[in-house]
């Protein structure tokens, strides 16, 4: 039996320092994780996304996967 072909998918990872740990979020799938360092939070989020995609049924993936594009940029405002 042939093993399924592996695909590389790109997602966004937003990482924010919390009170005690870093919180990481994948906005396209509404999946979050955490870690003691930025690298650990990112790795834990990647693992959570991989596990979700491996075990969720297609309907749940379609339901969670946002159809809109996610942009990450900086924002400058002037406060008077």
C-alpha positions in Angstrom: 0.0 0.0 0.0 1.3 3.4 -0.9 1.8 6.0 1.7 -0.1 9.3 1.2 1.8 12.1 -0.5 3.0 14.7 1.9 2.2 18.3 1.2 3.8 21.5 2.5 1.3 24.1 3.6 1.9 27.6 4.8 0.1 29.2 7.7 0.5 32.3 9.8 1.9 32.1 13.3 1.2 35.1 15.7 3.3 34.9 18.9 2.7 37.1 21.8 4.4 37.2 25.2 2.0 36.3 27.9 2.4 36.7 31.7 4.5 33.5 32.1 4.8 32.0 28.6 4.5 32.9 24.9 1.2 32.3 23.3 1.1 31.3 19.6 -2.0 31.4 17.4 -2.7 30.2 13.8 -5.5 32.6 12.8 -6.4 30.7 9.6 -7.5 27.6 11.7 -8.2 29.2 15.1 -5.6 27.0 16.8 -3.5 28.1 19.7 -0.6 26.8 21.7 2.1 28.1 24.0 5.7 27.7 25.1 8.4 28.9 27.4 10.3 30.6 24.5 9.3 32.0 21.1 10.8 29.0 19.4 9.0 26.5 21.7 5.7 28.3 21.2 6.2 28.2 17.4 7.2 24.5 17.4 4.2 23.6 19.6 1.8 25.5 17.3 3.3 23.7 14.3 2.7 20.4 16.0 -0.9 21.3 17.0 -1.7 22.4 13.4 -0.1 19.2 12.0 -2.1 17.0 14.4 -5.3 18.8 13.6 -4.8 18.4 9.9 -3.9 14.7 10.2 -6.9 13.8 12.4 -9.8 16.2 11.6 -12.3 15.2 9.0 -12.5 17.3 5.8 -15.7 19.0 6.8 -14.1 20.4 10.0 -11.0 21.5 8.2 -13.2 23.4 5.6 -15.3 24.9 8.4 -12.3 26.2 10.4 -10.1 27.2 7.4 -10.9 30.8 6.8 -11.3 31.7 3.2 -9.9 35.1 3.6 -6.2 36.0 3.4 -4.4 37.0 6.5 -1.9 39.9 6.3 0.6 40.7 9.1 2.0 44.2 9.0 2.9 47.1 11.2 0.6 50.0 11.9 1.6 53.6 12.8 -0.8 56.0 14.4 -0.5 59.6 15.6 -2.0 60.4 18.9 -2.6 64.0 19.9 
